[in-house]
Amino acid sequence: MQGKGNRGDASKSGTPPKIKRDRFRSLDRKKRQFIAALQKGGTVYHATQASRIGRRTVYTWRRDDAEFAAEWDDAVETVVDQLEQSAIGRAIHGVEEPVFYQGAQVGTRRIYDTALTIFLLKMHRPGHYNRAPGDLGDGKTPDADLADRIAGLIRAANATIPRRADLDDAAERP
């Protein structure tokens, strides 16, 4: 007859005691919570806060558990992919910015980030855009520096945006 003290005894069934199985399930659940929070927030700080797990604990898990470390890396890679996609979208489509006149919004204009565009080009086409100015890799000199070409494109795009004087005239009309 088994008493309460023998309830989780591993020697009879060959399986770990129930308490240990529950502890491991809980540990796996905590790890999954952390990975989900990391994938959502992108930083270890925010993931530990959201999952209520200490930083030291998650770094110990990362060191000792190769599968957990791989899931951690995948979560960070997912966040970086999302950031990259967002940056590409902002570089291509710009960002709407409100235009105010005398405290009231009278319109919007689209702003493009030249530095972001250059960075993305260098990242995705390093063989072409990470060269020294004037070096096309074939001994020829370019007609203009990449930054000048991009700035020209942005100036052309911004030429279609109404100027403040135009907005002032439109605001004064009845």
N, C-alpha and C positions, 0 to 999 in steps of 0.2 A: 504494500500500500504506500502510495506516495503522499508525503506530507507537503505542506506549503513550502518548506525549505528546499525541497527537491524539484520544484516546479520547472525550473529552467535548466536542469542538469543535462549537460551535453554528453555525459558518459553513456546514457541509456540509448539515445536516439542518434548519436553521431552528428547532430546539428548544434550550432552555437546556441546558447541560452537565448530565450526570447528578448530579454533586456538588451543584449548586445545587438541582435538583429534590428530592434527598434532604434537603437543608438546609431547604427550605420545608415538606416533609412533616413533618419533625421539629419545626419551629416550630409548625405547625398542631396537631400532637399535644400539644405543651407547652401551647398555649393551651387546648385541650380539657381537658387534665388540670387546669389551673388553674380553669376554669369549673366542672368537676365537683366539685372540692374546695370551691370557693366555695359552690356550691349545697348541699353536704353540711354544711359547717361554719359558713357564714354570715358569716365575717369574712375580710378580706384577709390578715390575719396568719396565721390557721390555713390558709387556702388556699395561701399561698406556702410555708409549712412543709411541708404535705402534698405539694405538687407539686414542691418543691425548686427554686423559681424566686424570684429576688430581687424585692422590692417595687418597686424602681425600674424593673425590667424590665417588670413587669405594668402599671405606671402609664404607661410609655412606649407599650406596646402599646395601652392604652386611649386615649391621646391620638391616636395615629397610625392606628388601625384602627377605623373606625366600626362595622363588623360585630362585632368583638370587644367594643367598648363596649356595644353593644346586648345581646349575650349576657350580659355582666357584669350589666347592669341587670336582665335577665330572671332571672338566678340569684338576685340579691339580693331581687327581688320575690317569688320562690318561697319563700325563707326567711322573709320577712316575713309572707306568707300563712300559713305553717305556725305561726309564732309567734302570729299573731292567732287562728287556730283553737284553739291550745292555751290561750290566755288566755280565750277564750270558754268553752271546756270547763270550765276551772277556776272561772270565775265562775258558771256555771250549775250544775255538778255538785259543786263544792267539791273538797277534797282530804282523803283519809283520813289521820288522824293517830293514832298509837298512844297509848293511855292506860296509864300504869304505876302500880302500887301496890306499895310496898315492893320496888322493883326488878324486879318481874315485870309483864309486859304482861297486863292484865286485859280489854282491849277496845280499841275504836277510836272515834273521833268524827270527824265531817265538819266541816271548817273552810271557811268562805266568806270571801272577801276583798272587803269592802265598797268599798274604794278602787278595786280593779280593776273591779268592776261599774260604778261611777260613771264611770270613765274610758271603758269600752267604750260605755256609753250616750251619753256626750258625743261620742265619736268617730263612732258610727253614726247618731245623731240630733241633730246639732249645733243645728238650728233649735229643738229643743224643750228640750234639756238644757244648752245653753251660755248660757242667759239668766241675767240677774241674779236673785237670790232674790226671789220675790214677783212676777216678771214672767212671765205666761203668753202674752204677746204679744197678748192681747185685752182688756187693762185689768182683768182679774179677778185676785184674790189667791188663790193656791193654799191648800188647807187645811193643808198642811205642806210643808216643804222636801224635795226629792228625797232627800237623804241620810237624813233622819228616816224617810221611807217605806221606804227600802231597809233601814235598820237594824232597823226593826220587822219586816220580812219575815224577816230573818236571825234575830232573836230568836225569832220564832215557829218557824222551822225548828230552831233549837237547843233549843227546849223539848222536843223529842222525844228528845234525846240524854240518856242516863242521867247523872245528876250524880255527883260524886265520893263523896258520902255514900251514895248507892245502891250504888255499886261497892264501898265499904268494907263495907257490910252484906252484900253478896253474897259477898265474899271471906271474911268471918268465919263464914258458915254452913258446916256440915259437908257 
